[in-house]
C-alpha cells in the first residue's frame, strides 16, 4: 500500500496523474498525518531539484551549500549529513518550507485558474513568520502568514502569471518579453520588473508600489490606474471603486514584511550597506562594477545568508574579514 501511495505522489509531482489517481491521492492524504508528512518532504525535494536544475539559476551553488552545511553542523540537533540533499541551497530550503501542505491541494477555492496550464502552489499557512520564495525566473516573493501563491513563470509564451490570496510582496525579475501578471479574486496587477505588495482580501484589495511601475486592471481586464512609487491603490469589490493614496512604501514594507531593502545599488554600495548594518569588514573580488541591483532580505537573516544571496545575484565572491568593534 505504501508503494502505491509513493507512486501516486510521484505521478502527481510530475503532473502525470489521471483524475482518478488525483482523487486517490487526496483520499490517502486525508487519511493519515504520516502520508501528508511524506508528501511534503517529497514535494520539497522535487521543488528544490527542479528549481536548481533550471538554466535561469546560473550561479554555482557549491559555495552556498558549504555555508549551509556548516551552519547545520553547528546545531546539536541537526539532521545527519546522510539525510541532506547535496543540491540544497538556502533560498531553496526557504521555498521548500513554504511549499509544505501538498503544494496547496486544498487552497484557492475562489480563484479561477485554467486547468490546462501547469501551476505550482506555495502556501504559508502556519506560524507567524514571513516566508521568502524564489521563483524560477528569479522573482522574489515574501509571503505573510495565511498567504497562498499559485504561479507559472516558465511555460506560458507571452506572460508570467501568478494568483495570490492574502498578503505578499513581489520583487519581480525584469523580462521585457514576458510581463508578470498577479491576479487576485477581483483585480489584476501587470508589471515588467518592479517591487510591490498585494493585500488580497474578499472585499478589499490593496496594491502598494515601492519602485518601478504597475498597472491595476479591473475584473473585466480594463486598466483602472497606473501607480508610481509611494502610491497605494485600494479596490472595493462590492462597488468597483478604486482610490489612490500616497504612502511611504519603504516604511510599510519594512514593518509588514520585516524586510531590509537596498534598491538600485552597485556592488560597492551594497557591500557598504552590509558593512554598516552588520558591523563587519567585507572583501569582494570586483571593486569596480557598474551594474545596479535591487537587494531585499529579512531583518532576521544572518550575514552569511545575505552574502550568499548577493553572491548568487551578482556572481561575485565575498569574504568576511573581521568584525568592527563598537
C-alpha positions as CSV (number, residue, x, y, z in Angstrom):
1,X,0.0,0.0,0.0
2,X,2.8,2.4,0.9
3,X,4.4,1.8,-2.5
4,X,1.1,2.6,-4.2
5,X,0.9,5.8,-2.3
6,X,4.5,6.8,-3.2
7,X,3.7,6.1,-6.9
8,X,0.7,8.4,-6.7
9,X,2.8,11.1,-5.1
10,X,5.5,10.8,-7.8
11,X,3.0,10.9,-10.6
12,X,1.3,14.0,-9.1
13,X,4.5,15.9,-8.8
14,X,5.4,15.0,-12.4
15,X,1.8,16.1,-13.4
16,X,1.3,12.6,-14.9
17,X,-1.6,11.5,-12.8
18,X,-5.1,10.9,-14.0
19,X,-8.2,12.5,-12.3
20,X,-8.9,9.1,-10.7
21,X,-5.3,8.9,-9.3
22,X,-5.5,12.5,-8.1
23,X,-8.7,11.6,-6.2
24,X,-7.0,8.6,-4.7
25,X,-4.1,10.7,-3.6
26,X,-6.4,13.2,-1.9
27,X,-8.1,10.3,0.0
28,X,-4.7,9.0,1.1
29,X,-3.6,12.4,2.3
30,X,-6.8,12.9,4.3
31,X,-6.4,9.5,5.9
32,X,-3.0,10.0,7.5
33,X,-0.8,12.7,9.0
34,X,2.2,10.5,8.1
35,X,1.1,10.5,4.4
36,X,0.9,14.3,4.5
37,X,4.4,14.5,6.0
38,X,5.8,12.1,3.4
39,X,4.2,14.1,0.6
40,X,5.5,17.4,2.0
41,X,9.1,16.0,2.1
42,X,8.8,14.6,-1.4
43,X,7.3,17.9,-2.7
44,X,10.0,19.9,-1.1
45,X,12.7,17.7,-2.6
46,X,11.1,17.8,-6.0
47,X,10.6,21.5,-5.9
48,X,14.3,22.2,-5.0
49,X,15.6,19.8,-7.6
50,X,13.5,21.5,-10.4
51,X,14.5,25.0,-9.2
52,X,18.2,24.3,-9.0
53,X,18.2,22.4,-12.4
54,X,16.7,25.5,-14.1
55,X,19.0,27.4,-16.5
56,X,17.6,30.6,-15.0
57,X,19.8,29.9,-12.0
58,X,23.4,30.3,-13.4
59,X,25.4,30.6,-10.2
60,X,27.3,27.7,-8.8
61,X,25.7,26.5,-5.6
62,X,28.8,24.8,-4.0
63,X,29.8,27.8,-2.0
64,X,26.3,28.4,-0.7
65,X,26.0,24.7,0.2
66,X,29.2,24.7,2.1
67,X,28.0,27.6,4.3
68,X,24.6,26.0,4.8
69,X,26.1,22.7,5.9
70,X,28.5,24.5,8.2
71,X,25.5,26.2,9.9
72,X,23.7,22.8,10.2
73,X,26.8,21.2,11.7
74,X,26.7,23.9,14.4
75,X,23.3,22.8,15.6
76,X,23.3,19.9,18.1
77,X,20.0,18.5,16.9
78,X,20.8,18.9,13.2
79,X,20.0,16.1,10.7
80,X,22.8,13.7,10.0
81,X,24.6,14.5,6.8
82,X,23.3,11.4,5.0
83,X,19.8,12.9,5.2
84,X,20.7,16.1,3.5
85,X,20.2,16.9,-0.2
86,X,23.5,17.5,-1.9
87,X,22.0,20.2,-4.1
88,X,20.3,22.2,-1.3
89,X,20.7,25.9,-1.0
90,X,19.5,28.5,1.5
91,X,16.8,30.1,-0.7
92,X,15.6,26.7,-2.0
93,X,15.2,25.5,1.6
94,X,13.0,28.5,2.4
95,X,11.0,27.8,-0.7
96,X,10.6,24.1,0.3
97,X,9.4,25.0,3.8
98,X,6.8,27.3,2.3
99,X,5.8,24.7,-0.2
100,X,4.6,22.3,2.6
101,X,0.9,21.2,2.8
102,X,0.9,19.4,-0.5
103,X,1.6,22.2,-2.8
104,X,-1.7,23.8,-2.0
105,X,-4.0,20.9,-2.9
106,X,-6.7,22.3,-0.6
107,X,-6.3,26.1,-1.4
108,X,-7.5,28.6,-3.9
109,X,-11.2,27.7,-3.7
110,X,-12.2,31.1,-5.1
111,X,-9.6,31.9,-7.7
112,X,-10.3,30.7,-11.3
113,X,-7.2,29.0,-12.7
114,X,-7.0,27.4,-16.2
115,X,-6.8,23.6,-15.7
116,X,-4.8,23.3,-19.0
117,X,-1.9,25.3,-17.6
118,X,0.5,23.7,-15.1
119,X,0.9,25.8,-11.9
120,X,3.0,25.4,-8.8
121,X,1.4,26.3,-5.4
122,X,3.0,27.5,-2.3
123,X,1.1,28.2,1.0
124,X,2.4,30.0,4.1
125,X,-0.4,28.7,6.4
126,X,1.3,28.2,9.7
127,X,3.5,30.2,12.1
128,X,4.0,33.9,12.4
129,X,7.0,34.4,10.1
130,X,7.2,35.9,6.6
131,X,8.2,33.2,4.2
132,X,10.7,34.0,1.3
133,X,10.3,32.3,-2.0
134,X,12.4,32.5,-5.2
135,X,10.6,31.6,-8.4
136,X,12.3,30.1,-11.4
137,X,12.6,33.4,-13.3
138,X,14.4,35.0,-10.4
139,X,11.4,36.8,-8.9
140,X,11.5,37.0,-5.1
141,X,8.2,36.7,-3.2
142,X,7.7,37.3,0.6
143,X,4.5,35.8,1.9
144,X,2.9,36.8,5.2
145,X,1.1,34.1,7.2
146,X,-2.1,32.9,5.5
147,X,-0.9,33.9,2.0
148,X,-1.2,31.4,-0.9
149,X,0.6,31.7,-4.2
150,X,-0.1,29.8,-7.4
151,X,2.2,30.6,-10.3
152,X,3.7,29.7,-13.7
153,X,6.7,31.8,-14.8
154,X,8.2,29.4,-17.4
155,X,5.8,27.6,-19.8
156,X,3.4,30.4,-20.8
157,X,4.5,32.0,-24.0
158,X,3.8,35.7,-23.6
159,X,3.5,36.3,-19.8
160,X,4.4,35.1,-16.4
161,X,1.3,34.5,-14.3
162,X,0.6,34.3,-10.5
163,X,-2.5,34.1,-8.4
164,X,-2.4,35.3,-4.8
165,X,-4.6,35.4,-1.8
166,X,-3.6,37.1,1.4
167,X,-0.6,39.4,1.7
168,X,2.6,39.1,-0.4
169,X,5.4,41.3,-1.5
170,X,6.8,40.8,-5.0
171,X,10.3,41.8,-6.3
172,X,9.8,40.9,-9.9
173,X,12.7,39.9,-12.2
174,X,12.6,42.1,-15.3
175,X,11.7,40.4,-18.6
176,X,10.7,42.7,-21.5
177,X,9.2,39.9,-23.5
178,X,7.1,38.4,-20.7
179,X,5.2,40.7,-18.4
180,X,4.5,39.5,-14.9
181,X,0.8,39.4,-14.0
182,X,-0.5,39.0,-10.5
183,X,-4.2,38.1,-10.2
184,X,-6.4,38.2,-7.1
185,X,-10.0,37.2,-6.8
186,X,-11.1,40.6,-8.0
187,X,-8.3,42.5,-9.9
188,X,-5.0,42.0,-11.8
189,X,-1.6,43.8,-11.5
190,X,0.7,43.9,-14.5
191,X,4.4,44.7,-14.4
192,X,7.7,44.1,-16.1
193,X,10.3,44.4,-13.4
194,X,9.4,46.2,-10.1
195,X,8.7,45.8,-6.4
196,X,5.2,46.0,-4.9
197,X,3.0,44.4,-2.3
198,X,-0.5,43.0,-2.7
199,X,-3.0,42.5,0.1
200,X,-5.8,40.4,-1.4
201,X,-9.0,40.1,0.7
202,X,-12.5,39.1,-0.2
203,X,-13.9,42.6,-0.2
204,X,-10.8,44.9,-0.4
205,X,-7.6,44.5,-2.4
206,X,-4.7,46.9,-1.9
207,X,-1.7,47.3,-4.2
208,X,1.3,49.3,-2.9
209,X,4.2,50.2,-5.2
210,X,7.7,50.6,-3.8
211,X,9.6,51.0,-7.1
212,X,9.0,50.8,-10.9
213,X,5.5,51.0,-12.3
214,X,2.4,48.8,-12.1
215,X,-0.9,48.8,-13.9
216,X,-4.0,47.8,-12.0
217,X,-6.7,46.1,-14.1
218,X,-10.4,45.7,-13.2
219,X,-12.2,42.3,-13.1
220,X,-13.1,42.9,-16.8
221,X,-9.3,43.4,-17.6
222,X,-9.8,47.1,-18.1
223,X,-6.9,49.4,-17.0
224,X,-8.1,51.4,-13.9
225,X,-4.9,53.2,-12.7
226,X,-1.1,53.2,-13.2
227,X,0.8,53.6,-10.0
228,X,4.1,55.4,-9.4
229,X,6.4,54.7,-6.4
230,X,5.0,55.5,-3.0
231,X,1.3,55.2,-4.1
232,X,-1.3,52.7,-3.0
233,X,-4.4,51.6,-4.9
234,X,-7.4,50.4,-2.8
235,X,-10.1,48.5,-4.7
236,X,-13.5,47.6,-3.2
237,X,-15.1,44.6,-4.9
238,X,-18.7,45.5,-3.8
239,X,-18.7,48.9,-5.5
240,X,-16.0,48.5,-8.1
241,X,-14.4,51.7,-6.8
242,X,-10.7,52.3,-6.7
243,X,-8.8,55.1,-5.0
244,X,-5.2,56.0,-4.9
245,X,-3.4,57.2,-1.8
246,X,0.1,58.4,-1.1
247,X,2.2,56.2,1.2
248,X,5.8,55.8,2.4
249,X,6.4,52.4,0.8
250,X,9.7,51.6,2.3
251,X,8.5,52.0,5.9
252,X,5.3,50.0,5.2
253,X,7.3,47.1,3.6
254,X,9.8,47.1,6.4
255,X,7.0,47.0,9.1
256,X,4.8,44.4,7.4
257,X,7.4,42.1,5.9
258,X,10.4,42.6,8.2
259,X,12.5,43.4,5.2
260,X,15.6,45.5,4.5
261,X,15.6,46.9,1.0
262,X,18.7,48.2,-0.8
263,X,17.3,49.3,-4.3
264,X,19.2,50.3,-7.4
265,X,22.6,49.9,-5.8
266,X,26.1,48.9,-7.2
267,X,28.0,46.1,-5.7
268,X,30.2,48.6,-3.8
269,X,27.1,50.3,-2.4
270,X,25.5,47.0,-1.3
271,X,28.8,46.0,0.4
272,X,29.0,49.3,2.2
273,X,25.4,49.0,3.4
274,X,26.0,45.5,4.7
275,X,29.2,46.5,6.4
276,X,27.3,49.3,8.2
277,X,24.4,47.1,9.1
278,X,26.3,44.1,10.4
279,X,29.4,46.0,11.7
280,X,31.9,43.9,9.7
281,X,34.7,44.4,7.2
282,X,34.0,42.7,3.9
283,X,36.2,41.9,0.9
284,X,34.9,41.1,-2.5
285,X,36.6,40.2,-5.8
286,X,35.2,43.0,-8.0
287,X,35.9,46.5,-6.8
288,X,34.6,48.4,-9.8
289,X,31.3,47.1,-11.2
290,X,28.8,49.5,-12.8
291,X,25.9,47.1,-12.7
292,X,22.9,48.0,-10.4
293,X,20.9,45.6,-8.3
294,X,17.9,45.5,-6.1
295,X,18.5,43.6,-2.8
296,X,15.9,42.8,-0.2
297,X,16.4,40.4,2.7
298,X,14.7,39.6,6.0
299,X,15.9,41.6,9.0
300,X,16.4,38.3,10.8
301,X,18.6,36.9,8.1
302,X,22.2,36.2,9.1
303,X,25.1,38.0,7.4
304,X,26.2,34.6,5.8
305,X,22.7,34.2,4.3
306,X,22.7,37.7,2.9
307,X,26.2,37.3,1.4
308,X,25.0,34.0,-0.2
309,X,22.1,36.0,-1.8
310,X,24.5,38.7,-3.0
311,X,26.9,36.2,-4.5
312,X,24.1,34.4,-6.3
313,X,22.6,37.6,-7.6
314,X,25.8,39.3,-8.7
315,X,28.2,36.4,-9.4
316,X,30.9,37.8,-7.2
317,X,32.6,36.2,-4.2
318,X,32.7,37.9,-0.8
319,X,34.5,37.1,2.4
320,X,34.1,38.4,6.0
321,X,37.4,39.9,7.0
322,X,36.7,41.0,10.6
323,X,34.0,42.3,12.9
324,X,34.2,46.0,13.7
325,X,34.2,46.6,17.5
326,X,31.8,49.3,18.7
